Amino acid sequence: MSVAQVEAFLTKAEADPVLKAQLQAVETHAEVVPIAEAAGFAISVDDMIRYQASQSELLHWSVWEQLGVID
C-alpha cells in the first residue's frame, strides 16, 4: 500500500466513467478502499491521507472534487 497506488488509482478513476461514478457516491475515505480494491489497487485510508498531505492545497481539493469525493 502506498501513495503511488493512490496516484495510480486516481489516474484510472479520472479516465473510467464507471469508477468515477462509484467514487461520487462515497461519503468517506473508508468507502473508497473496497472500490479501489475491486479495481485492482491496494490502498488504505492512511495512504489516501498521506497522498492528500503530499499535494498542494489547490491540487488536493481539485482532484477529490473532480471525482466527487468532496464538495
C-alpha positions as CSV (number, residue, x, y, z in Angstrom):
1,M,0.0,0.0,0.0
2,S,1.4,3.3,-0.9
3,V,0.8,6.9,-2.1
4,A,1.9,5.7,-5.6
5,Q,-1.1,3.3,-5.6
6,V,-3.4,6.2,-4.7
7,E,-2.0,8.2,-7.6
8,A,-2.5,5.3,-10.0
9,F,-6.0,4.8,-8.7
10,L,-6.9,8.4,-9.1
11,T,-5.5,8.4,-12.7
12,K,-7.6,5.4,-13.6
13,A,-10.7,6.9,-11.9
14,E,-10.4,10.1,-13.9
15,A,-10.4,8.1,-17.1
16,D,-13.1,5.5,-16.2
17,P,-16.7,6.8,-16.0
18,V,-18.0,3.8,-14.1
19,L,-15.3,4.1,-11.4
20,K,-15.7,7.8,-11.3
21,A,-19.5,7.3,-10.7
22,Q,-18.8,4.9,-7.9
23,L,-16.5,7.4,-6.2
24,Q,-19.1,10.1,-6.5
25,A,-21.4,8.1,-4.3
26,V,-19.0,7.7,-1.4
27,E,-19.0,9.9,1.7
28,T,-15.8,8.7,3.5
29,H,-12.3,7.6,2.7
30,A,-13.1,4.2,4.1
31,E,-15.7,3.7,1.4
32,V,-13.1,4.3,-1.3
33,V,-10.9,1.3,-0.1
34,P,-13.2,-1.5,-1.4
35,I,-13.8,0.3,-4.7
36,A,-10.0,0.7,-5.2
37,E,-9.5,-3.0,-4.2
38,A,-12.1,-4.1,-6.8
39,A,-10.3,-2.1,-9.4
40,G,-7.0,-3.9,-8.5
41,F,-5.4,-1.3,-6.2
42,A,-4.2,-1.9,-2.7
43,I,-4.7,1.4,-0.8
44,S,-5.7,2.3,2.7
45,V,-7.3,5.3,4.3
46,D,-3.9,6.2,5.7
47,D,-2.5,6.1,2.1
48,M,-5.2,8.5,0.9
49,I,-4.5,10.9,3.8
50,R,-0.7,10.7,3.1
51,Y,-1.4,11.4,-0.6
52,Q,-3.6,14.4,0.3
53,A,-0.9,15.7,2.6
54,S,1.7,15.4,-0.1
55,Q,-0.2,17.6,-2.5
56,S,-0.6,21.3,-2.6
57,E,-3.8,22.5,-1.1
58,L,-5.2,23.5,-4.5
59,L,-4.4,20.2,-6.2
60,H,-5.6,18.2,-3.2
61,W,-9.1,19.7,-3.3
62,S,-9.2,19.9,-7.1
63,V,-8.6,16.1,-7.6
64,W,-11.0,14.9,-5.0
65,E,-13.7,17.5,-6.1
66,Q,-13.4,16.3,-9.7
67,L,-14.0,12.8,-8.6
68,G,-16.9,13.9,-6.4
69,V,-15.4,12.6,-3.2
70,I,-15.7,16.0,-1.6
71,D,-17.8,19.1,-2.2
